């Protein structure tokens, strides 16, 4: 089925006018710079300066911005972070080595495009900052798999080297871009489908494509842009107006939103106001935009999207999209404590709760309690051994908690699948379960029972195929509304009794979930029949203290997984994960796209 395209591109004004919109909305930031406030960041200094230059407004403010940037730059030649920046003024030192990359996105374009607009008093400051930043970016060597930073780092070195007349620096930038390109050709995009980091990925590649001088670099950037935009389109779910499916890094567990929204707006996937956040200036600098044919991929239903995201055979992702529901999983954990490895997306308001698995050890199943992480604060979940297999609308997933996965400050240990309360109905087998936001409530789930929900013509069924608590016995499961303000319901497998702190005892607790989605169920009778078919579907589990093997009868064929101690990788998965860079309905379109950027 092909949905009617809805690419109503927002009436995006020309760059100067769009930049003036940003400047108008950032007066509070300027006032913070005048004080200065300890919260201002180096990245925002350069983005705001670039917006001023594009808007041709307030050139007298640039000297103040560059003076603050000088203050926040490490200029000690003996320092390991020489040439880098404090993330925030309050830091007083470099806490995040990525700061130089976020800052130089603006620094490079200020010099490349606007040095004549910059007042004579401010221009030497900027030139000095850029020359020190060459050291910061050159010494900042990150893994090629660190996608957004690897892209920005390569692009910054290319532009810094070319515009400052430093050919060896540019050479190194092109070499790093080539390494990233070849890694992606072999293993896919490692930082896959992040609603936050896809934005700097696309901005960084777009700026390299627009402003670098060598055609080989432009060709690689263009090919990567087309790959990533095809990825976005294939995983975009128009009925929910968002990027759907499993995600590598998310700051928004409940809704799955992030900075990608502004690019989706500027390129017609999302109908929203022209963005005015300060970083939006980078999304407006690019020349390359995805053709409508690529964006139209988002309207084809059903579709099966699979993609690899690392060199190991199990580092892979599957996403099955139907017109009224999507199901997605990863065969391995991304291991950054912010991934969403098992998800369900339903139609509705884009700020509706999505379905997702979370390993909770901090009484924070909704990702709202952020903890210190260097220069930042982030909401982290636990990182158990994870693997999953998926055949179209059936997914089988396993989480096993090892000693190292349970931190000393853990307050609980729960394997949760979070779901929206805003659905037509919940069921446990043939019993309808009603929830009300005015009254928290919980219902125990007996072994073998099926939890299901219905929304419109879509259905989701969940079975706890296996569980184990810290005491070695079967872990209890409940369907619960805990009174949260978000309207989220959880299927919770509780590995430790409520109120007890989890202490590893030599037994690996864990849980296995079997999810099935149904589509185009128009009547109560169709939904009831679908629910009972799932309840009757065969599931076989063989589990010991050190190994587990599961086989289930999916609607379209068998789904199985096997794993054993020391719980570091799956032994087998059926269907076997793809090694394609980006696959649509069994065809690897990713390699074809990247072939246009290949060099001999």
N, C-alpha and C positions, 0 to 999 in steps of 0.2 A: 504494500500500500504506500502511496506517495501523498504526504500531506501537502496542502497548498503552501508554497513558500511565503514567509512573512518577513522578508528582509526589507523592512521599512527603515532604511538608514536614517538615523537622526540627522536633522538639518545641521550638520557640523559646519560652523563658520570657518573662514580662512584662518590660517595660523595666527596672524596678529590679533584678530578679534577674539579667537579662542584663548590666547594668552592673556588678553585683557580681562577676560572672564575669570581666569585663575588669579590674576593679581588682585582683582576686586574682592575675591573671596579669601584672600590671604593677608588682609591687613592685620589681623590678630598676630600672625606669625611675624610680621615686620615689627610690631610693637614689642614682641618678645625679644627680637634681635636688638632693639634699642636699649633694653634694660641692662644686660641681657639675661634672659631666663635660662636656668640650668637645664631645662628640658629640650632646648633647641638641638637639632642634630646636624651633623656635617652634611649628610645627604640632602637635607632640606635647604641648606644654605645655597647649594649649587643649583638645585632645581628652581628655587625662587629667583635666583639671579638670572637664570636662563629665561624664565617667564617674563621678567622685567625687560630683558633685551628683545625678546620676540614681540612684546607689546610696545616696545619703544616708549617706555614709561620709567620715570624716576631713576635716571642714571646716577643721580647723586647718592643713591642708596647702596650702590655696588661696592664702594670703598669700605663701608661698614661691614658688609657681608664677607668680603675677602679678608678683612682684618680678623674677623672671628674665625674664619677658616684657617688663617695662619696660626692663630692661637691654638687651634685644635689639631694641628699637624705635628707629628713627631719629626723633629729636625736634628735629632742626635744621631750622627753617623755611626756611632757604636751600638745603637739600639737595634734589636731584631725587627722592630716595626718601623724602621727609618722610612720616612716618606708617607706613612699611613696616617689615619685620622682617628681621633676619639670618635666614638659613635655619638655620644651626647656631651654637651659642655660639662655636665656634672661629673663625668667619668674621670677627667684629669689625666687619663692615659688611654692607650689603645686597648680596648677590651674585645673588640671584634675586628679581625683582620679584613673582613669583607667591606669595611667602611670605605676604603679607598676606591673600590669598584663602584659602589653606589654613588659616591661623590663625583667620580671622574666621568660619569655619563654626562653630567652637566658641564664639568670643567672643560672637556674636550670641545664641545659644541660652542661654548662661550668664546673660546679662542678661534675656532675654525670659522665661525659665522659672524661674530659680533665684536671683534677686537677694536674696530673703528668706532663703535658706539660707546665702548667703555671709556670713561674719563681717563685722562692722562695720569691722574694720581692713583687710580685703581689698577691700571693696566700692568705696571711692574709687579704689583702684588700677585696678580693672577699668573703672570709668567713664571714667577718664582715658585708659586704653589704647584704649577704643572711640572716644573722640572724636578721638584722633590717627589711628586707623585709618580714620576717615571720609576724612581727607586722603589716606592711602595708597591706598585703593581708588578714590577719585574721580580721582586723577591717574594711576592705572594703567589706561591705555587700550590694549586689545589688539585685534588683528584679530578680526572676528566669526567667522572661520574657525578660530580657536584655541579649539576647542569647549569643552574642560573648563574653561579659565580664563574664557572669556566667560560661561559659565553661572554659575560661582561668583562672579565679579565682579558681575554683575547682581543675583544673589540677595543678596549681602552688602550692596550699596548699598540695596536695597529694605528689608531688615530693619534695618539701621543707621539709615536715615532715619526709618522708622516708629517704632521704639522709642525713639529719642533725640529725637523731636519736630523733625525736620529735613525738612520736606516737599520742598524742592528736591533733597535727596539721594535721597529715595525716588523722585521723579519721574525723575531721571537713571537710577536702577536699572531702573525699568519701561521707559524708553526703550531701554536697552541690551538688555533681555530681548526687547523687540519687534523690535529689529534682528536679534538672533540668530534669532528665530522666522521672520522674513521671509526671511532668508538660507537657512535650512533648507528653507523652502517652495520656494524657487527652485532650490537647488543640492544639497540633501541634507546629511547630517551629514558635515562635512569630516574630522573626526578619527574615521574610520569603524572600527568593529569592533575596537577596541583592547581586549585583555583586561585592560589596566591602567586606561586613562582612561575607559572606559565606567562605571566605578564612581563616580568623582567627578561625572561627568555626571549619573548617576541620583540620587546622593545630593543633589547641588545642586538639581536640579529638584524632588526630593521634599521638600526642606526649604522651598523657595519655595512649593510648592503647599500645604504644611501650615501655614505661619506668615505668609504675606503677607496683607495686608488687602483688596486690591482683587480683585474677581472676575475682571476681565480678565486680570490676571497669573496667577491660579490656573488659568484656562481654558487659557492658553497653556502653562503648566507641565504641566498634565494631558495636553494633546495631545502635547507633546514626550515625556512619560513613556511614553505608549502607543506612540508611534512607536519610541522606543529599545528598549522591551521587546519589541515585535514584531520588530524587527531582531535582537535577541539570540535570541529563540526561533527565528526562521527560520534563523539561522546556527549554532544549537546542534546538536551532533551527539551524540545520546544514546549511541551505541555506543562513543564515546571519552570521554564525560562532559566535554566541553569546548566552548568556542566555536571553531568551525572556519572555514576559509577564509582568504583574503587579509586582512591586517591593516595598519592605518596606522602604528601605533606599538606595538612589542613589546619588553619587556625580557627575554623568554624565547623565544629563537629555537627551541630544541630541542623544547619541549613546548607552547608557546603558552598558558601559564597566567598569571594575574595577579589583581589585587584583585577583579575581577568574581566570583571564586569565592565571596566572602562573600555577595554579593547573590543569586547562584545558589542558595546554600545556604538563605538566609533565605526565598526564594520558591519552593523546591521543585524546581528544575531539577537540583540536585546534592545527593546524600545524603552529608552530611559533618557533623562536630561543629559546634556553635554557635561562631562565630568569637569570638576573645578578643583579637585585635590591637587596639591602642588606637583606630585610626580606625574600627573596626567600630561604634563608638557612633553615628556619623552614619547608617549604614545602618539602625539600629534606631529612628531618630527619625521616619522618614517614615510617613505615613498611607496613601498611595496604593500599592497593590500590583497587579501585572498579573493580570487574570482568567485562569482556567484555560483559557478558550477561546483566548486569545492564546498561552499557553504550549504548548497542544496543537499549534500550528503546527510545533513541533520534531519531531513524530512522523510527519509526512506525507512519504512517499517514493514515487517520486522527486519532487524539487521543484527548480525553477530560480529562484534569487534574484538579482536584479540591482538596482543602486542607483547613483545619481550621488553624488559627494562634492565637487563643485566646479563653478564656473561654466563651465569649458571643456568642449567636447563630448566630449573623450576622458577626462575625469576621472570614471571610472566603474569599477564592480566587478561581477564575475560569479561566482556560486558555484552549482555543480551538485552536489546532494546525493542520493546513493542510500543504501540501507539498509546497505551495507557499505563504502562509500568516497565521498569527496568530492573535487572538483577546483575550484580557484578561481584567478582572476587579476585584476589591475587593468590597465586600459588605459594607465595612466600611473604614474610613480613618485610616492609621497607626498612624497619629497624631504626627509625628516628623518633619513635615515641609519639608521632603526630600523624600516622597513616590511618586510613580508613580501608581495611582489607576486605570487608564484606558489606555491601550496601544494597539498598532498594530505594528507588525513586518513584514517586507517584505524581500525578498531575495536580495542579493547584497553584496557589500563590507561591512565588519563589522564596518567600520567607516562611514557608511551612517546614515543619520538622521532617527530615528524611529518615529512612531506616538505615541503621549502621550498627556494626559490632564494635564493642569497646571492652578492653580488659581493664577493669577499674580497681585500683588499689588505694585511692585517695578520696573515696566518697564523692567523686566528681564525674558521673557518667555523661554529663552534658558539656564538659570541657570549659567550664566557666571560672575555675580557680587556678589562676596562673601563678607559677613559681619562678624564682630567679634562675636565669640561665645566662651567665655572663652579663653582657650589656642589656639583655632583654628579659622579659617575663613571658613564659609560655605555659599553656596547659598541656601536661604530658599524661598519657596513659601508660600502662605497663607494656612490656615487650616480651610476651611469651613466645615460645616456638609456635609458629603458625604455618599451616599449609591448607590448601583447598583445591577442589576440582569442580569444574562446572561443565554441564552439557546443556546448552540453551537455557531453559527455564528451571533447571535444577542445579543447586550448588550444595556441596558437602564440605564442611569446614571443620578444622581441628585446632584447638589451642591447648598447649601443654605448658604449665608453669614450672620452670626450673628454679633452683635455689637462687641463682643470680637475678631472676626476674622479679623477686619479691623484695623490695627495698626495706631497709630497717625502719623507715618512717611510715610504712604502709599501715593504713587504718582498717582496711577491709580487703577482701579478695572475691570479686564477682565478675563473671563473664556475662555481659549484658548484650542483648540486642534491643536497641532503642527503636521505637516506632511512633508515628504521629497518633494522637488521640482523635484528631479531626478526620475520622473515617465514618463510613456508614454503620459498621458493626464490627465487634470482636466476638470470637467464638473459641471455646475449648471443646473439641469434638463437636457434638450437636447442641451444646449449651451456649446460648447467647450471653455475653458478659457486657454489662453496661458500666461505663465510667463517667464520673462527673467531676469537673474542676473544683467544685465546692466541697468534695469529700475524698480524701485519699483512701485507697482501698487496695487489697491484694487478694489474689486467688491462687491457691496451691495447684500446681500442675503435676498430675500423677505420671509415672513412667509410661511411655507409649502414647500419651495424649497429644493431640494436634492443636496448636494455637493458630488461629487464622483471623484475617481481617479482610474486609471488603470495602472498596471505595469505587463507586461508579461501576464500571465494567471490569475492574481489576481486582485481583485477589492475591494475597500472600499467605502462605502456609509455612509453619515452623515446627520442626520436631527436634527435641533434644535426643540425639541418637545415642549419646553416651555421656556420662559425667563421673567425676571423682572429686571428693573433697580432700582437704588436708589430712583428715583422719583415715583416708583410704576407702571410705564407703561412698556409695552413690550420693552425689550432692543434690540437695533439694532445689527445685525450680519453682518460681512464682511468676505470675503475670501481675504487674503492679503499676499503679499510679501513685507516686510518692508525694503528690501535692505541689510539684514544681510549677513554676509560672509559665513554662514554655508549652505546656500541653503535650508532654511526651509520656508514653507508656513504655514499660520495659518488660521483656522476658529475661528474668535474672536467674542465673545459675549461681548459687551461693556456696562457695568453697569453704567458707568458715562461718561459724554461727554469728548472728548479729551481735555486735558489741564486743566481739573478741578480735584481738589483733592477730593477723596471720603470721605464723612462725613455721618455717619450713621444717618438716620432720623426717625427711628422707623419702616421702611419698610424693610423687608428681601429681598434683591436682590438675584437672583439665575438663574440657567440655567439647562436644562435637555437635554441630548444628546442621540440620538438613533443611534447606529452604527451597520452596517451590513457588513460582509465580504463575498466575493465570490471567488470561486476557480475553476480552470480548465476551465476558459472561453477562449476558443481558438480562437474565431472569433469575429469580430466587431459586428456581429448580436447577438451572445450570450451575449456579454457585454451590448449591448443596451437593450436587453430583460431583463437581470438581473437588470439593472438600473431602468427600467420602472416598473418592479414588485415591487421594493423597494419603489418607489415613490407612487405606488397605495396601498401599505399595510396600513391597518387601524391603526390609533393611536387615543386614547381617553384620554383626560386630563381634570381633574376636579381640579381646583386650587382656593383657597381662600387666604386671607392674612396669615392664620395660618395652612393651610393643603394643601396637594397635593396628588392626586392619578392618576396614569398613567397606561394604558394598551395598549400594542401594539401587533400586529399580527406578530410574528416572522416566519421565513421560516420553522422552525421545531415545532412551537407551540407558545402559548402565553407567553409574558414576561410582568411582571408588578411590580410596587413598590408603596408603600404608606408611607407617613411620615407626621408629624405635629409638631407644636411648643410644647416644646422649642427646637426642632430640635437636639435631642441627640441620637436618635436611630431610625431605621426604624420600622414601624408598621407591614409591611408585605412585602415579596419579593417572586416572582415566576419566576423561580424555587426557592425553598427554599434552602438556602446555606447548604453545606455539613458540617457535624461534623466529617468527617473522617480525620485522620492525614495526609494521602496522598492517593488520590483516582485516579485510572486509569480506565476510561471507566466504572465507577460505582462500581468498586471493590476496597475496602480499602486495599491496599497493605502495608500501613504504619504500621498498628497494627500487621500484620504478621511479618514484619521485626523486630519491637521492642520487640516482644515476646521472641526473642532469648536473650535479655538482661535483662529480668525481673527477679527480685529476689523474693523469697517468702515473 
